[in-house]
Amino acid sequence: MDSKDYISLLNEKFQLHAAGLDIDEIVYKNIIKKLEIVDLKENTIYFYINNSPSFKICKDDVEIILKKNIKYIDENLINFEIVHDLNKKDKTLEETQLKNEQVEEQTFKITVKQNLDLNPELSLKNYYVGKFNKTPYTVAKKIIDSTLTTNMIFIVGTHGVGKTHLVNAICLELEQKGLTVQIIKTSKQNEFSMLLKRNMPEEKAEYISNYLLPDLLVIDDLQEYKTKVKTFEFLNDIIEARKDNNKLTIICASERAELLKESFNERLVNKLVEGVTVEIKKPSVDEMYKILIFMLKNANWDINKFEKCTLNSLINLNVNTINKLKGYLVTLNMFETNIKKHDVYSKEILSKYINELNNNNEINEDKIIKTIANYYNIDAKKMLGSSRIKTIVRARHFLVYFLKNKLKYKQIKIGKLLNKNHSTIVYILKEMEIKKEEKESIRSAISAIDNLIEN
């Protein structure tokens, strides 16, 4: 089989595998589906795609997807590269081949280069600041202004809440001030493994000393090293060396320190959180709405032309991450010319391009549960459980109210769903009616939730 046929086979294999991935539908249709494998050299595969605004928005998510899945294309693959110019791709391949030949002739040596993968689209200018991320943003500003007294920052937050955006923005700001930055992404695991297998103390020491050079070092997705104990210990050596030399280090993870301790050495994790620990929380429904408005304005959309119920419908599509909103923005930008022909951007118009809007009209038990859980920014399972946390109890009471008044459920049916006796459900309904009469805040919440359910 010649190289062209083999590349064609790899493309077919990749697209078949990608079609079955559990990833955001918009990212899949607009980016992943359009990726084309154009070459394979050594252990590196090259993908081509146009460097469009849509790609720039989803760049980090696409890299994560590829990193996790290139092994399904060819088990020997270690690295990948995304190119946007086929002429540049040929030049890159020539340089890669020359570099590989030089490595074969010389003693193995790894050097750390200044990070070249910063995304200019992920800046402070387009970073939304709300209650959920105000503290991390304040710390970021102190880093940029050089007013922070600690040299260790631990940023925690679930996937899709903006950790990567924030650290990328910090790096961009520091580079503008003439400082050097370096990001260690999980794609470095293979490079670390190669170094550790060689087990040469002098090389390891030189490698660590190179990571002392940047003014800021960012270690992203720490939780991904759970099964790489030796690599994690090596990262800890780098972190310790930077602490001893008073060099600033930011560590990001999607799990809190107490969870990391279940997989990593407790002593090592304790050292990581000796500095400042900040959490980017999951945005509430209200904040998601504000983030969507913020994104649309930054993308030069006229907010006044969107029907409010249409924007509410987008938020109500089980949106639980900022990345999901980015996916919708990618779609709107792709069909911008068609959409902007209309005087009003109604739900009917947007549903032509965002299929999920067509499937969101039925009001049922599941929709009410998801809407209330999103409104209070809680796990739906906990709302259906026995938790006595104040926010969850409040949400549960609203659920009882809407199941009774919206779906006309009988009290016995509501009791079975929530595992509560009949008298408890009766009490909750009476209490909700009393509070509804007495408190404006309850009436406002009922109105807001009802609007989300209807749209």
C-alpha beads as a LAMMPS data file, in Angstrom:
LAMMPS data file: protein, C-alpha beads

455 atoms
454 bonds

1 atom types
1 bond types

-500.0 500.0 xlo xhi
-500.0 500.0 ylo yhi
-500.0 500.0 zlo zhi

Masses

1 110.0

Atoms # bond

1 1 1 0.000 0.000 0.000
2 1 1 1.502 3.345 -1.020
3 1 1 1.603 6.331 1.336
4 1 1 -1.409 8.115 -0.216
5 1 1 -3.599 5.038 0.153
6 1 1 -2.420 4.570 3.727
7 1 1 -3.195 8.213 4.593
8 1 1 -6.641 7.767 3.039
9 1 1 -7.174 4.649 5.157
10 1 1 -6.117 6.528 8.303
11 1 1 -8.577 9.333 7.510
12 1 1 -11.399 6.846 7.142
13 1 1 -10.394 5.089 10.361
14 1 1 -10.169 8.382 12.258
15 1 1 -13.575 9.648 11.106
16 1 1 -15.256 6.329 11.933
17 1 1 -13.771 6.447 15.423
18 1 1 -14.568 10.157 15.896
19 1 1 -18.217 9.600 14.946
20 1 1 -18.637 7.425 18.026
21 1 1 -16.969 9.756 20.535
22 1 1 -18.944 11.296 23.381
23 1 1 -18.015 14.900 22.586
24 1 1 -19.866 18.148 22.019
25 1 1 -21.924 17.750 18.833
26 1 1 -21.096 21.255 17.618
27 1 1 -17.345 20.782 18.065
28 1 1 -17.622 17.444 16.244
29 1 1 -19.595 18.785 13.266
30 1 1 -17.720 22.048 12.841
31 1 1 -14.152 21.023 13.684
32 1 1 -13.426 17.313 14.237
33 1 1 -15.377 16.185 11.175
34 1 1 -13.401 18.639 9.011
35 1 1 -9.956 17.546 10.207
36 1 1 -7.938 15.863 7.474
37 1 1 -4.878 13.699 8.044
38 1 1 -2.284 14.914 5.539
39 1 1 0.888 13.120 6.586
40 1 1 2.543 10.718 8.977
41 1 1 6.216 10.939 9.889
42 1 1 7.949 8.808 12.499
43 1 1 5.509 8.821 15.434
44 1 1 3.810 12.110 14.540
45 1 1 0.557 12.516 12.620
46 1 1 -0.338 15.788 10.878
47 1 1 -3.885 17.124 10.668
48 1 1 -4.967 19.954 8.370
49 1 1 -7.827 22.378 8.987
50 1 1 -8.468 26.003 8.073
51 1 1 -7.460 28.383 10.882
52 1 1 -10.972 29.843 11.157
53 1 1 -12.444 31.774 14.109
54 1 1 -14.424 28.622 14.945
55 1 1 -11.229 26.586 15.241
56 1 1 -9.522 29.247 17.368
57 1 1 -12.403 29.185 19.849
58 1 1 -12.301 25.379 20.176
59 1 1 -8.529 24.903 19.764
60 1 1 -7.844 23.647 23.294
61 1 1 -10.798 21.225 23.291
62 1 1 -9.740 19.835 19.901
63 1 1 -6.187 19.248 21.141
64 1 1 -7.502 17.350 24.182
65 1 1 -9.715 15.170 21.959
66 1 1 -6.852 14.370 19.579
67 1 1 -4.392 13.660 22.392
68 1 1 -6.746 11.077 23.864
69 1 1 -7.647 9.418 20.564
70 1 1 -4.656 9.346 18.178
71 1 1 -3.702 5.918 19.548
72 1 1 -6.895 4.541 17.982
73 1 1 -5.653 5.673 14.567
74 1 1 -2.301 3.945 14.961
75 1 1 -1.039 2.466 18.237
76 1 1 2.501 3.673 17.466
77 1 1 1.501 7.342 17.343
78 1 1 2.919 9.550 20.090
79 1 1 2.491 13.117 18.862
80 1 1 0.228 15.116 16.584
81 1 1 0.406 18.519 14.949
82 1 1 -2.354 20.676 13.480
83 1 1 -1.348 22.690 10.414
84 1 1 -3.312 25.393 8.611
85 1 1 -1.125 25.836 5.537
86 1 1 -0.167 22.801 3.462
87 1 1 2.970 24.535 2.171
88 1 1 4.062 25.221 5.741
89 1 1 3.236 21.619 6.542
90 1 1 5.776 20.367 3.997
91 1 1 8.395 22.695 5.445
92 1 1 7.561 21.516 8.960
93 1 1 7.966 17.890 7.936
94 1 1 11.365 18.593 6.398
95 1 1 12.482 20.316 9.601
96 1 1 11.139 17.427 11.689
97 1 1 12.988 14.862 9.572
98 1 1 16.241 16.847 9.834
99 1 1 15.779 17.151 13.589
100 1 1 15.239 13.382 13.917
101 1 1 18.408 12.690 11.933
102 1 1 20.375 15.021 14.197
103 1 1 19.007 13.273 17.291
104 1 1 20.184 9.909 15.950
105 1 1 23.696 11.257 15.424
106 1 1 24.017 13.119 18.719
107 1 1 23.599 12.279 22.377
108 1 1 19.957 12.442 23.409
109 1 1 19.194 15.872 24.860
110 1 1 15.922 17.618 25.689
111 1 1 15.679 21.384 25.927
112 1 1 12.767 23.503 27.014
113 1 1 11.659 26.178 24.565
114 1 1 9.527 29.162 25.337
115 1 1 5.894 28.168 24.970
116 1 1 4.638 28.803 21.437
117 1 1 1.146 27.381 21.840
118 1 1 -0.600 30.273 23.565
119 1 1 -3.997 31.013 22.066
120 1 1 -4.331 34.777 21.384
121 1 1 -8.124 34.361 21.413
122 1 1 -8.065 33.433 25.115
123 1 1 -7.184 36.829 26.567
124 1 1 -8.305 38.842 29.592
125 1 1 -10.269 41.066 27.224
126 1 1 -12.712 38.265 26.433
127 1 1 -12.621 36.553 29.843
128 1 1 -15.947 36.937 31.624
129 1 1 -15.739 37.708 35.343
130 1 1 -18.617 36.759 37.645
131 1 1 -19.268 35.469 41.151
132 1 1 -18.101 31.977 40.196
133 1 1 -14.575 33.093 39.216
134 1 1 -14.057 36.460 40.908
135 1 1 -11.386 35.244 43.356
136 1 1 -9.275 33.414 40.715
137 1 1 -9.514 36.512 38.506
138 1 1 -8.340 38.739 41.382
139 1 1 -5.354 36.441 41.933
140 1 1 -4.617 36.526 38.190
141 1 1 -4.523 40.328 38.236
142 1 1 -2.119 40.257 41.189
143 1 1 0.148 37.885 39.252
144 1 1 0.132 40.209 36.252
145 1 1 0.728 43.281 38.423
146 1 1 3.529 41.490 40.340
147 1 1 1.804 42.141 43.679
148 1 1 1.404 38.493 44.718
149 1 1 3.645 37.424 47.595
150 1 1 3.481 33.643 47.057
151 1 1 5.181 31.648 44.300
152 1 1 2.702 28.745 44.195
153 1 1 -0.880 28.949 42.856
154 1 1 -3.289 25.999 42.727
155 1 1 -6.364 26.549 40.493
156 1 1 -9.121 23.957 40.690
157 1 1 -12.326 23.703 38.667
158 1 1 -14.294 21.124 36.705
159 1 1 -13.788 20.771 32.969
160 1 1 -15.151 23.644 30.920
161 1 1 -15.302 26.430 33.535
162 1 1 -12.421 28.488 32.113
163 1 1 -9.183 27.362 33.821
164 1 1 -7.284 27.119 30.539
165 1 1 -8.621 30.485 29.386
166 1 1 -7.503 32.195 32.595
167 1 1 -3.952 30.793 32.663
168 1 1 -3.579 31.426 28.921
169 1 1 -4.617 35.059 29.515
170 1 1 -2.104 35.389 32.365
171 1 1 0.655 34.056 30.105
172 1 1 -0.262 36.472 27.311
173 1 1 -0.170 39.433 29.696
174 1 1 3.208 38.433 31.134
175 1 1 4.702 37.913 27.673
176 1 1 3.595 41.435 26.744
177 1 1 5.615 42.643 29.739
178 1 1 8.694 40.852 28.413
179 1 1 8.546 37.885 30.810
180 1 1 8.943 34.248 29.778
181 1 1 6.242 31.624 30.280
182 1 1 6.024 27.870 29.786
183 1 1 3.024 25.532 29.898
184 1 1 3.404 21.818 30.605
185 1 1 0.453 20.079 28.974
186 1 1 -0.360 16.390 29.353
187 1 1 1.077 15.769 25.880
188 1 1 4.472 16.052 27.616
189 1 1 3.884 12.695 29.353
190 1 1 5.595 10.738 26.586
191 1 1 8.612 13.026 26.659
192 1 1 8.867 12.651 30.431
193 1 1 8.532 8.860 30.176
194 1 1 11.365 8.740 27.649
195 1 1 13.600 10.733 29.969
196 1 1 12.754 8.629 33.018
197 1 1 13.347 5.356 31.154
198 1 1 16.849 6.495 30.257
199 1 1 17.455 6.960 34.005
200 1 1 20.437 9.277 33.581
201 1 1 20.720 11.622 36.592
202 1 1 22.720 14.255 34.704
203 1 1 20.102 14.526 31.950
204 1 1 17.300 14.687 34.511
205 1 1 19.093 17.441 36.451
206 1 1 19.676 19.423 33.250
207 1 1 16.034 19.014 32.268
208 1 1 14.854 20.308 35.653
209 1 1 17.284 23.234 35.474
210 1 1 15.786 24.214 32.100
211 1 1 12.361 24.454 33.743
212 1 1 13.811 26.956 36.200
213 1 1 14.307 29.440 33.364
214 1 1 10.718 30.660 32.677
215 1 1 9.383 33.435 34.898
216 1 1 6.095 31.516 35.030
217 1 1 5.539 27.772 34.681
218 1 1 1.999 26.395 34.295
219 1 1 1.255 22.700 34.858
220 1 1 -2.137 21.904 33.340
221 1 1 -4.507 18.993 34.129
222 1 1 -2.550 17.584 37.057
223 1 1 -5.201 14.898 37.617
224 1 1 -4.215 13.289 34.290
225 1 1 -1.037 11.970 35.932
226 1 1 -2.948 9.672 38.300
227 1 1 -1.621 6.537 36.633
228 1 1 1.840 8.020 36.035
229 1 1 3.352 7.934 39.523
230 1 1 6.961 8.356 38.376
231 1 1 6.014 11.238 36.098
232 1 1 4.124 12.926 38.922
233 1 1 7.139 12.571 41.213
234 1 1 9.297 14.083 38.473
235 1 1 6.889 17.013 38.166
236 1 1 7.146 17.416 41.911
237 1 1 10.938 17.685 41.575
238 1 1 10.427 20.518 39.071
239 1 1 7.927 22.226 41.385
240 1 1 10.233 21.914 44.405
241 1 1 13.168 23.318 42.446
242 1 1 11.107 26.325 41.357
243 1 1 9.885 26.923 44.922
244 1 1 13.462 26.871 46.196
245 1 1 14.400 29.419 43.527
246 1 1 11.335 31.596 44.238
247 1 1 9.925 31.086 40.719
248 1 1 6.171 31.404 40.168
249 1 1 4.310 28.170 39.352
250 1 1 0.600 27.715 38.587
251 1 1 -0.936 24.241 38.834
252 1 1 -4.386 23.499 37.377
253 1 1 -6.566 20.480 38.124
254 1 1 -10.189 19.474 37.726
255 1 1 -10.157 17.775 41.130
256 1 1 -9.717 19.287 44.563
257 1 1 -6.692 18.471 46.700
258 1 1 -8.613 16.001 48.892
259 1 1 -9.497 13.930 45.811
260 1 1 -5.966 14.095 44.422
261 1 1 -4.717 12.651 47.717
262 1 1 -6.613 9.441 46.933
263 1 1 -4.362 8.880 43.916
264 1 1 -1.164 10.768 44.720
265 1 1 1.181 10.782 47.692
266 1 1 -0.521 12.923 50.361
267 1 1 2.729 14.614 51.320
268 1 1 3.333 15.699 47.742
269 1 1 -0.201 17.044 47.301
270 1 1 0.095 18.981 50.562
271 1 1 3.177 20.706 49.181
272 1 1 1.305 21.692 46.027
273 1 1 -1.371 23.539 47.970
274 1 1 0.950 25.323 50.401
275 1 1 0.524 28.522 48.397
276 1 1 -2.727 30.123 47.248
277 1 1 -5.596 27.773 46.333
278 1 1 -8.516 29.197 44.346
279 1 1 -11.526 27.499 42.789
280 1 1 -13.408 28.387 39.627
281 1 1 -16.900 27.205 40.445
282 1 1 -19.610 26.062 38.086
283 1 1 -21.550 29.128 36.846
284 1 1 -25.205 29.420 37.831
285 1 1 -27.962 29.618 35.208
286 1 1 -28.081 33.407 35.586
287 1 1 -24.316 33.606 35.096
288 1 1 -24.470 31.313 32.065
289 1 1 -26.967 33.736 30.526
290 1 1 -24.651 36.686 31.216
291 1 1 -21.679 34.760 29.799
292 1 1 -23.634 34.048 26.612
293 1 1 -24.480 37.755 26.240
294 1 1 -20.822 38.636 26.874
295 1 1 -19.625 36.171 24.210
296 1 1 -22.146 37.376 21.637
297 1 1 -21.177 41.022 22.177
298 1 1 -17.473 40.184 21.831
299 1 1 -18.291 38.421 18.566
300 1 1 -20.053 41.581 17.298
301 1 1 -23.607 40.252 17.490
302 1 1 -26.436 42.743 18.080
303 1 1 -27.985 41.453 21.312
304 1 1 -31.149 43.492 20.787
305 1 1 -32.024 41.395 17.736
306 1 1 -32.181 38.172 19.765
307 1 1 -35.498 37.301 21.348
308 1 1 -34.893 36.881 25.081
309 1 1 -36.800 33.604 25.096
310 1 1 -34.453 32.346 22.362
311 1 1 -31.369 33.044 24.482
312 1 1 -33.091 31.420 27.471
313 1 1 -33.740 28.373 25.304
314 1 1 -30.031 28.077 24.528
315 1 1 -29.155 28.221 28.220
316 1 1 -31.821 25.656 29.015
317 1 1 -30.324 23.052 26.651
318 1 1 -28.660 21.305 29.606
319 1 1 -25.737 23.726 29.340
320 1 1 -23.326 22.911 32.169
321 1 1 -20.014 24.249 30.859
322 1 1 -18.766 27.448 29.270
323 1 1 -17.336 25.293 26.481
324 1 1 -20.891 24.327 25.534
325 1 1 -21.703 28.008 25.054
326 1 1 -18.566 28.365 22.933
327 1 1 -19.891 25.559 20.762
328 1 1 -23.133 27.435 20.139
329 1 1 -21.161 30.589 19.331
330 1 1 -19.074 28.651 16.805
331 1 1 -22.277 27.558 15.050
332 1 1 -23.764 31.062 15.042
333 1 1 -20.542 32.503 13.635
334 1 1 -20.462 29.887 10.878
335 1 1 -23.957 30.825 9.712
336 1 1 -23.629 34.520 10.557
337 1 1 -24.440 35.744 7.037
338 1 1 -27.702 33.786 6.852
339 1 1 -28.833 34.674 10.366
340 1 1 -28.086 38.389 10.047
341 1 1 -30.372 38.680 7.023
342 1 1 -33.265 38.659 9.495
343 1 1 -34.453 41.617 11.548
344 1 1 -35.109 39.409 14.580
345 1 1 -33.121 36.309 15.577
346 1 1 -35.975 34.121 16.746
347 1 1 -35.935 30.585 18.083
348 1 1 -37.420 29.420 14.783
349 1 1 -34.469 30.887 12.858
350 1 1 -31.731 29.642 15.201
351 1 1 -33.237 26.146 15.343
352 1 1 -32.313 25.760 11.656
353 1 1 -28.669 25.768 12.713
354 1 1 -28.789 24.464 16.300
355 1 1 -30.703 21.198 16.108
356 1 1 -31.064 20.863 19.880
357 1 1 -33.514 23.775 19.887
358 1 1 -35.943 21.616 17.913
359 1 1 -36.012 18.985 20.641
360 1 1 -36.530 21.252 23.628
361 1 1 -40.241 22.048 23.456
362 1 1 -41.732 19.163 25.421
363 1 1 -42.255 19.962 29.088
364 1 1 -41.789 16.800 31.107
365 1 1 -40.460 15.597 34.438
366 1 1 -36.880 15.365 33.191
367 1 1 -36.903 18.903 31.800
368 1 1 -38.260 20.361 35.041
369 1 1 -35.666 18.502 37.124
370 1 1 -32.791 19.646 34.904
371 1 1 -34.053 23.226 34.771
372 1 1 -34.322 23.572 38.550
373 1 1 -30.975 21.824 39.110
374 1 1 -29.307 24.197 36.642
375 1 1 -31.041 27.211 38.179
376 1 1 -29.650 26.400 41.622
377 1 1 -26.351 25.118 40.232
378 1 1 -26.630 21.730 41.947
379 1 1 -26.478 18.061 41.002
380 1 1 -29.936 16.807 39.983
381 1 1 -29.283 13.469 41.724
382 1 1 -28.740 15.244 45.052
383 1 1 -32.019 17.111 44.626
384 1 1 -33.784 13.759 44.240
385 1 1 -31.917 12.333 47.232
386 1 1 -32.021 13.012 50.966
387 1 1 -29.418 15.774 51.305
388 1 1 -30.234 18.411 53.929
389 1 1 -27.978 21.103 52.478
390 1 1 -29.988 24.325 52.470
391 1 1 -29.711 25.069 48.736
392 1 1 -30.624 21.499 47.782
393 1 1 -33.635 21.463 50.119
394 1 1 -34.847 24.761 48.627
395 1 1 -34.486 23.377 45.093
396 1 1 -36.347 20.212 46.120
397 1 1 -39.262 22.304 47.388
398 1 1 -39.439 24.156 44.073
399 1 1 -39.391 20.795 42.286
400 1 1 -42.405 19.637 44.296
401 1 1 -44.182 22.903 43.478
402 1 1 -43.594 22.633 39.717
403 1 1 -44.378 18.916 39.481
404 1 1 -47.716 19.648 41.134
405 1 1 -48.588 22.860 39.289
406 1 1 -46.926 22.302 35.921
407 1 1 -47.406 18.585 35.312
408 1 1 -50.408 18.146 37.630
409 1 1 -48.701 15.255 39.406
410 1 1 -50.618 13.785 42.325
411 1 1 -48.966 14.079 45.711
412 1 1 -48.469 10.326 45.993
413 1 1 -46.565 10.269 42.674
414 1 1 -44.311 13.135 43.788
415 1 1 -43.685 11.283 47.049
416 1 1 -42.576 8.146 45.215
417 1 1 -40.216 10.142 42.987
418 1 1 -38.547 11.842 45.968
419 1 1 -38.932 8.932 48.398
420 1 1 -41.003 11.108 50.740
421 1 1 -44.235 10.268 52.571
422 1 1 -47.540 11.887 51.695
423 1 1 -47.623 14.237 54.688
424 1 1 -44.167 15.628 53.815
425 1 1 -45.269 16.493 50.267
426 1 1 -48.459 18.126 51.592
427 1 1 -46.394 20.199 54.038
428 1 1 -43.957 21.332 51.296
429 1 1 -46.789 22.412 48.998
430 1 1 -48.514 24.391 51.768
431 1 1 -45.227 26.023 52.768
432 1 1 -44.497 26.997 49.148
433 1 1 -47.928 28.614 48.780
434 1 1 -47.448 30.608 51.999
435 1 1 -43.959 31.779 50.984
436 1 1 -45.234 32.628 47.526
437 1 1 -47.767 35.006 49.075
438 1 1 -45.338 36.535 51.561
439 1 1 -42.007 36.791 49.744
440 1 1 -41.192 38.610 46.522
441 1 1 -37.993 36.551 46.161
442 1 1 -40.014 33.320 45.962
443 1 1 -42.375 34.790 43.374
444 1 1 -39.383 35.995 41.323
445 1 1 -37.733 32.577 41.474
446 1 1 -40.953 30.837 40.426
447 1 1 -41.320 33.243 37.510
448 1 1 -37.704 32.786 36.404
449 1 1 -37.834 28.985 36.593
450 1 1 -41.195 28.904 34.815
451 1 1 -39.755 31.038 32.013
452 1 1 -36.799 28.662 31.633
453 1 1 -39.105 25.635 31.552
454 1 1 -41.392 27.175 28.940
455 1 1 -38.529 28.232 26.677

Bonds

1 1 1 2
2 1 2 3
3 1 3 4
4 1 4 5
5 1 5 6
6 1 6 7
7 1 7 8
8 1 8 9
9 1 9 10
10 1 10 11
11 1 11 12
12 1 12 13
13 1 13 14
14 1 14 15
15 1 15 16
16 1 16 17
17 1 17 18
18 1 18 19
19 1 19 20
20 1 20 21
21 1 21 22
22 1 22 23
23 1 23 24
24 1 24 25
25 1 25 26
26 1 26 27
27 1 27 28
28 1 28 29
29 1 29 30
30 1 30 31
31 1 31 32
32 1 32 33
33 1 33 34
34 1 34 35
35 1 35 36
36 1 36 37
37 1 37 38
38 1 38 39
39 1 39 40
40 1 40 41
41 1 41 42
42 1 42 43
43 1 43 44
44 1 44 45
45 1 45 46
46 1 46 47
47 1 47 48
48 1 48 49
49 1 49 50
50 1 50 51
51 1 51 52
52 1 52 53
53 1 53 54
54 1 54 55
55 1 55 56
56 1 56 57
57 1 57 58
58 1 58 59
59 1 59 60
60 1 60 61
61 1 61 62
62 1 62 63
63 1 63 64
64 1 64 65
65 1 65 66
66 1 66 67
67 1 67 68
68 1 68 69
69 1 69 70
70 1 70 71
71 1 71 72
72 1 72 73
73 1 73 74
74 1 74 75
75 1 75 76
76 1 76 77
77 1 77 78
78 1 78 79
79 1 79 80
80 1 80 81
81 1 81 82
82 1 82 83
83 1 83 84
84 1 84 85
85 1 85 86
86 1 86 87
87 1 87 88
88 1 88 89
89 1 89 90
90 1 90 91
91 1 91 92
92 1 92 93
93 1 93 94
94 1 94 95
95 1 95 96
96 1 96 97
97 1 97 98
98 1 98 99
99 1 99 100
100 1 100 101
101 1 101 102
102 1 102 103
103 1 103 104
104 1 104 105
105 1 105 106
106 1 106 107
107 1 107 108
108 1 108 109
109 1 109 110
110 1 110 111
111 1 111 112
112 1 112 113
113 1 113 114
114 1 114 115
115 1 115 116
116 1 116 117
117 1 117 118
118 1 118 119
119 1 119 120
120 1 120 121
121 1 121 122
122 1 122 123
123 1 123 124
124 1 124 125
125 1 125 126
126 1 126 127
127 1 127 128
128 1 128 129
129 1 129 130
130 1 130 131
131 1 131 132
132 1 132 133
133 1 133 134
134 1 134 135
135 1 135 136
136 1 136 137
137 1 137 138
138 1 138 139
139 1 139 140
140 1 140 141
141 1 141 142
142 1 142 143
143 1 143 144
144 1 144 145
145 1 145 146
146 1 146 147
147 1 147 148
148 1 148 149
149 1 149 150
150 1 150 151
151 1 151 152
152 1 152 153
153 1 153 154
154 1 154 155
155 1 155 156
156 1 156 157
157 1 157 158
158 1 158 159
159 1 159 160
160 1 160 161
161 1 161 162
162 1 162 163
163 1 163 164
164 1 164 165
165 1 165 166
166 1 166 167
167 1 167 168
168 1 168 169
169 1 169 170
170 1 170 171
171 1 171 172
172 1 172 173
173 1 173 174
174 1 174 175
175 1 175 176
176 1 176 177
177 1 177 178
178 1 178 179
179 1 179 180
180 1 180 181
181 1 181 182
182 1 182 183
183 1 183 184
184 1 184 185
185 1 185 186
186 1 186 187
187 1 187 188
188 1 188 189
189 1 189 190
190 1 190 191
191 1 191 192
192 1 192 193
193 1 193 194
194 1 194 195
195 1 195 196
196 1 196 197
197 1 197 198
198 1 198 199
199 1 199 200
200 1 200 201
201 1 201 202
202 1 202 203
203 1 203 204
204 1 204 205
205 1 205 206
206 1 206 207
207 1 207 208
208 1 208 209
209 1 209 210
210 1 210 211
211 1 211 212
212 1 212 213
213 1 213 214
214 1 214 215
215 1 215 216
216 1 216 217
217 1 217 218
218 1 218 219
219 1 219 220
220 1 220 221
221 1 221 222
222 1 222 223
223 1 223 224
224 1 224 225
225 1 225 226
226 1 226 227
227 1 227 228
228 1 228 229
229 1 229 230
230 1 230 231
231 1 231 232
232 1 232 233
233 1 233 234
234 1 234 235
235 1 235 236
236 1 236 237
237 1 237 238
238 1 238 239
239 1 239 240
240 1 240 241
241 1 241 242
242 1 242 243
243 1 243 244
244 1 244 245
245 1 245 246
246 1 246 247
247 1 247 248
248 1 248 249
249 1 249 250
250 1 250 251
251 1 251 252
252 1 252 253
253 1 253 254
254 1 254 255
255 1 255 256
256 1 256 257
257 1 257 258
258 1 258 259
259 1 259 260
260 1 260 261
261 1 261 262
262 1 262 263
263 1 263 264
264 1 264 265
265 1 265 266
266 1 266 267
267 1 267 268
268 1 268 269
269 1 269 270
270 1 270 271
271 1 271 272
272 1 272 273
273 1 273 274
274 1 274 275
275 1 275 276
276 1 276 277
277 1 277 278
278 1 278 279
279 1 279 280
280 1 280 281
281 1 281 282
282 1 282 283
283 1 283 284
284 1 284 285
285 1 285 286
286 1 286 287
287 1 287 288
288 1 288 289
289 1 289 290
290 1 290 291
291 1 291 292
292 1 292 293
293 1 293 294
294 1 294 295
295 1 295 296
296 1 296 297
297 1 297 298
298 1 298 299
299 1 299 300
300 1 300 301
301 1 301 302
302 1 302 303
303 1 303 304
304 1 304 305
305 1 305 306
306 1 306 307
307 1 307 308
308 1 308 309
309 1 309 310
310 1 310 311
311 1 311 312
312 1 312 313
313 1 313 314
314 1 314 315
315 1 315 316
316 1 316 317
317 1 317 318
318 1 318 319
319 1 319 320
320 1 320 321
321 1 321 322
322 1 322 323
323 1 323 324
324 1 324 325
325 1 325 326
326 1 326 327
327 1 327 328
328 1 328 329
329 1 329 330
330 1 330 331
331 1 331 332
332 1 332 333
333 1 333 334
334 1 334 335
335 1 335 336
336 1 336 337
337 1 337 338
338 1 338 339
339 1 339 340
340 1 340 341
341 1 341 342
342 1 342 343
343 1 343 344
344 1 344 345
345 1 345 346
346 1 346 347
347 1 347 348
348 1 348 349
349 1 349 350
350 1 350 351
351 1 351 352
352 1 352 353
353 1 353 354
354 1 354 355
355 1 355 356
356 1 356 357
357 1 357 358
358 1 358 359
359 1 359 360
360 1 360 361
361 1 361 362
362 1 362 363
363 1 363 364
364 1 364 365
365 1 365 366
366 1 366 367
367 1 367 368
368 1 368 369
369 1 369 370
370 1 370 371
371 1 371 372
372 1 372 373
373 1 373 374
374 1 374 375
375 1 375 376
376 1 376 377
377 1 377 378
378 1 378 379
379 1 379 380
380 1 380 381
381 1 381 382
382 1 382 383
383 1 383 384
384 1 384 385
385 1 385 386
386 1 386 387
387 1 387 388
388 1 388 389
389 1 389 390
390 1 390 391
391 1 391 392
392 1 392 393
393 1 393 394
394 1 394 395
395 1 395 396
396 1 396 397
397 1 397 398
398 1 398 399
399 1 399 400
400 1 400 401
401 1 401 402
402 1 402 403
403 1 403 404
404 1 404 405
405 1 405 406
406 1 406 407
407 1 407 408
408 1 408 409
409 1 409 410
410 1 410 411
411 1 411 412
412 1 412 413
413 1 413 414
414 1 414 415
415 1 415 416
416 1 416 417
417 1 417 418
418 1 418 419
419 1 419 420
420 1 420 421
421 1 421 422
422 1 422 423
423 1 423 424
424 1 424 425
425 1 425 426
426 1 426 427
427 1 427 428
428 1 428 429
429 1 429 430
430 1 430 431
431 1 431 432
432 1 432 433
433 1 433 434
434 1 434 435
435 1 435 436
436 1 436 437
437 1 437 438
438 1 438 439
439 1 439 440
440 1 440 441
441 1 441 442
442 1 442 443
443 1 443 444
444 1 444 445
445 1 445 446
446 1 446 447
447 1 447 448
448 1 448 449
449 1 449 450
450 1 450 451
451 1 451 452
452 1 452 453
453 1 453 454
454 1 454 455
